[in-house]
Amino acid sequence: MSAGEEPTTPMSDELVVTSAAERVFTITINRPEVRNAIDLATTQALAAAFDELDARDDLTVGILTGSAGFFCAGMDLKAFLRGERPVIPGRGFGGLTEASPKKPLIAAVEGVAYAGGFELALACDLIVAASNSKFGIPEVKRGLVAAAGGVLRLPRRLPYHVAMELALTGASFGAEQAHAWGLVNRLAEPGSALSVAERLAAEIASNGPLAVRVSKQLVARSDEWTLSESFERQREFTTPVMSSDDAREGALAFTEKRAPVWTGR
């Protein structure tokens, strides 16, 4: 455990395990017996974890990962057959796919990210993946639709015909292909996706927390605005940052040749 890291609840006891260290909040899906498939209770636990990420002033960035060498195999089909729908109104599958946290979220993928698991990764802002991990939206193979963002986000991230083929065939593909397409930010050796994600998170967490949060929101929302309106809409977000204590601290630290001390104000 790193210095200052919070103790975690034992992996065997909780559906979702969280820990915090150095402004980074790690959220681990913990249902290894079903390759971390998501049921309603896990969705509710994930939503609570994302709320905690946004609520805590000592956190700048989150990491979403899975236990036991798997990211997430998607929706728990046995729970689905019992009538469960692992969705929260207004927040979507896993408490994430329709309502991303305000702070950046990195997916650290090992093993498989299939169906809803891939949709969770797509809902994150950055993806780190083990080189032998697999992705896909195979819902059509089960008579379902990748309605938790798969068929909506993929055409925005990939060429139209590539996205269409993946949606219609349900074919899986590897992390190296995903990296070549630009879906994955950083490849990791098998078993080290979380450690690579932690290094990426540390790079982000070293920056001003207000600036990081607003930068995420602007990048994520920029395609909603026309170019003519985008600068005016941007000012609504950036003006408070430019007049913040952190903005002054950043400039002062640069002139004094020292590391900044952020307050988030």
C-alpha positions in Angstrom: 0.0 0.0 0.0 1.3 3.4 -0.9 1.9 6.1 1.7 -1.4 7.9 2.4 -3.4 5.2 0.7 -6.7 4.2 2.2 -7.2 0.6 3.3 -9.5 -1.4 1.0 -12.3 -3.7 2.0 -11.2 -7.3 1.4 -11.8 -8.3 -2.2 -14.1 -11.3 -1.3 -16.6 -9.1 0.6 -17.6 -6.3 -1.7 -19.0 -6.0 -5.3 -16.9 -2.9 -5.8 -13.7 -2.1 -3.9 -12.2 1.4 -3.8 -8.9 2.9 -2.6 -7.4 6.4 -2.8 -3.8 7.6 -2.9 -2.0 10.7 -4.2 -5.2 12.2 -5.6 -6.1 9.0 -7.6 -9.2 7.0 -6.8 -9.2 3.4 -7.9 -12.5 1.6 -8.4 -12.4 -2.2 -8.8 -15.3 -4.3 -10.0 -15.1 -7.4 -7.8 -17.2 -10.3 -9.2 -14.4 -12.6 -10.4 -16.6 -15.7 -10.4 -18.6 -14.2 -13.4 -15.6 -12.3 -15.0 -16.9 -9.1 -13.3 -20.2 -9.1 -15.1 -22.6 -6.4 -13.9 -25.9 -6.9 -12.1 -28.1 -4.2 -10.5 -26.4 -4.3 -7.1 -23.0 -3.8 -8.8 -24.4 -0.9 -10.8 -25.6 0.8 -7.7 -22.2 0.3 -6.0 -20.3 1.7 -9.0 -22.6 4.7 -9.1 -21.8 5.4 -5.4 -18.1 5.1 -6.2 -18.3 7.6 -9.1 -20.3 10.0 -6.8 -17.5 9.7 -4.2 -14.9 10.5 -6.9 -16.7 13.7 -7.8 -17.5 14.7 -4.2 -14.0 14.5 -2.7 -11.8 17.5 -3.0 -8.7 15.4 -2.4 -9.3 13.4 -5.6 -8.4 14.6 -9.2 -8.7 11.4 -11.3 -10.3 8.0 -11.2 -9.3 4.5 -12.5 -11.9 1.9 -13.2 -10.6 -1.7 -13.4 -11.7 -5.3 -12.6 -10.4 -8.0 -10.3 -8.7 -11.3 -11.0 -7.4 -10.5 -14.5 -10.7 -9.5 -16.1 -12.1 -6.0 -16.8 -15.8 -6.8 -17.3 -17.6 -9.4 -19.4 -20.7 -7.2 -19.6 -24.2 -7.6 -18.3 -24.9 -10.5 -15.9 -27.2 -12.6 -18.2 -28.4 -14.8 -15.4 -29.6 -11.7 -13.6 -31.1 -10.4 -16.8 -33.1 -13.7 -17.1 -34.4 -13.0 -13.5 -35.7 -9.7 -14.7 -32.9 -7.5 -13.5 -31.8 -4.5 -15.6 -28.4 -3.2 -14.4 -29.3 0.4 -15.3 -29.9 3.5 -13.2 -32.3 6.0 -14.9 -30.3 9.0 -16.1 -27.0 7.2 -15.4 -27.2 4.1 -17.6 -25.4 0.8 -17.4 -23.0 0.4 -14.5 -24.0 3.9 -13.3 -21.7 5.3 -15.9 -22.6 5.0 -19.6 -25.1 7.9 -19.6 -23.5 10.1 -16.9 -19.7 10.3 -16.8 -18.1 11.8 -13.6 -17.0 15.4 -13.9 -13.4 14.2 -13.1 -11.4 12.2 -15.6 -11.8 8.4 -15.5 -9.3 5.9 -16.9 -10.2 2.3 -17.8 -7.5 -0.2 -16.9 -8.3 -3.3 -19.0 -7.0 -6.8 -18.5 -8.6 -9.9 -20.0 -11.9 -9.1 -21.6 -14.0 -6.0 -22.0 -17.0 -7.4 -23.8 -20.5 -6.0 -24.4 -21.4 -3.8 -21.4 -17.8 -4.1 -20.3 -16.5 -2.5 -23.5 -19.3 0.1 -23.2 -18.0 1.0 -19.7 -14.5 1.4 -21.1 -15.9 3.6 -23.9 -17.6 5.8 -21.3 -14.2 6.4 -19.7 -12.0 9.3 -20.9 -8.9 7.2 -21.4 -8.2 3.5 -21.8 -5.0 1.6 -20.8 -5.1 -2.1 -22.0 -3.0 -5.1 -21.6 -1.7 -6.1 -25.0 -3.5 -9.5 -24.8 -6.9 -8.1 -23.7 -9.9 -8.3 -25.9 -12.8 -6.0 -26.8 -16.1 -6.3 -28.6 -19.9 -5.7 -28.6 -21.3 -9.2 -29.2 -24.8 -8.3 -28.2 -26.3 -9.2 -31.6 -25.1 -12.8 -31.0 -27.6 -12.9 -28.1 -30.4 -11.1 -29.8 -29.6 -7.9 -28.0 -28.4 -4.4 -29.0 -25.3 -2.7 -27.6 -27.6 0.0 -26.2 -25.3 1.2 -23.4 -23.3 3.4 -25.7 -21.7 0.8 -28.0 -23.6 1.5 -31.1 -23.6 5.2 -30.4 -20.0 5.9 -29.3 -18.2 3.5 -31.7 -19.1 5.5 -34.9 -17.7 8.6 -33.2 -14.4 6.9 -32.4 -13.9 4.7 -35.5 -14.5 5.0 -39.2 -18.2 4.3 -40.1 -17.7 1.0 -41.9 -15.4 -0.4 -39.1 -18.0 0.6 -36.5 -20.8 -0.9 -38.5 -19.0 -4.2 -39.0 -18.3 -4.5 -35.3 -21.9 -3.8 -34.4 -23.4 -6.1 -37.0 -21.1 -9.1 -36.6 -20.4 -8.9 -32.9 -16.7 -9.8 -33.6 -14.1 -9.3 -31.0 -10.7 -7.6 -31.6 -7.5 -7.3 -29.7 -5.9 -4.4 -27.7 -3.2 -3.9 -30.3 -5.8 -3.3 -33.0 -7.7 -1.0 -30.6 -4.5 0.9 -30.1 -3.9 1.2 -33.8 -7.5 2.6 -34.2 -6.9 5.1 -31.4 -9.4 3.5 -29.0 -6.6 2.6 -26.5 -4.3 5.3 -25.2 -1.5 3.1 -23.9 -0.7 -0.6 -24.2 0.7 -2.5 -21.2 2.4 -5.8 -20.7 -0.2 -8.5 -19.6 -0.8 -8.1 -15.9 0.4 -4.5 -15.7 -2.5 -2.4 -17.1 -3.4 -1.1 -13.7 0.2 0.0 -13.0 0.4 1.8 -16.4 -2.9 3.4 -15.7 -1.6 4.6 -12.3 1.4 6.2 -14.0 -1.0 8.0 -16.4 -3.2 9.0 -13.6 -0.2 10.4 -11.7 0.6 12.6 -14.7 -2.9 14.0 -14.7 -3.1 14.3 -10.9 0.1 16.5 -10.8 -1.9 19.2 -12.6 -4.3 21.8 -11.3 -7.5 20.0 -10.3 -9.9 22.7 -11.5 -8.1 23.0 -14.8 -8.2 19.2 -15.2 -11.9 18.9 -14.5 -12.8 21.8 -16.8 -10.5 20.5 -19.6 -12.3 17.1 -19.5 -15.7 18.7 -19.7 -14.7 20.9 -22.7 -13.1 18.1 -24.7 -16.1 15.8 -24.0 -18.6 18.5 -25.0 -16.9 20.3 -27.8 -18.6 18.3 -30.5 -22.0 19.4 -29.2 -21.3 23.0 -30.2 -20.8 24.7 -33.6 -17.4 26.5 -34.1 -19.1 29.9 -34.0 -20.6 29.3 -30.5 -17.8 27.2 -29.0 -15.6 30.0 -27.8 -18.5 31.7 -26.0 -19.6 28.5 -24.4 -16.0 27.7 -23.4 -15.8 31.0 -21.5 -18.5 29.8 -19.1 -16.1 27.0 -18.0 -12.7 28.7 -18.2 -13.4 32.1 -16.6 -13.7 30.7 -13.1 -10.5 28.7 -13.6 -8.5 31.7 -14.9 -9.5 33.7 -11.8 -8.8 30.9 -9.3 -6.2 30.6 -6.6 -4.8 27.6 -8.5 -4.2 29.7 -11.6 -2.2 32.2 -9.6 -0.3 29.4 -7.8 0.6 27.8 -11.1 2.1 31.0 -12.4 3.9 31.7 -9.1 5.3 28.2 -8.9 6.7 28.6 -12.4 8.4 31.9 -11.6 9.8 30.5 -8.4 11.0 27.3 -10.0 9.1 24.9 -7.7 6.3 22.4 -7.8 2.9 24.0 -7.4 0.7 23.3 -4.3 -2.8 23.0 -5.5 -5.8 23.8 -3.3 -8.6 23.2 -5.9 -9.9 26.7 -5.3 
